[in-house]
Amino acid sequence: MAIVRVLFILMLLVSAGTMGLYLFTGNERYKRQALRLFKWTIIVLCLFFAVLVIERI
């Protein structure tokens, strides 16, 4: 569980960093990378909550 939490936080930080690079440089590549990474961050978050729900059952 701790590994998933750390992974989630790192993914959020990297996504925010790449979005910051997009805002700083205006390069569309950084925006695409940030959105793609944010999408995977949401997927990891959903899996984390699914595991929590399954553990409660």
Buried (B, 14 or more C-beta within 10 A) or exposed (E): EEEBEEEBEEBBEBBEEBBEBBEEEEEEEBBEBBEEBBEEBEEBBEEBEEEEEEEEE
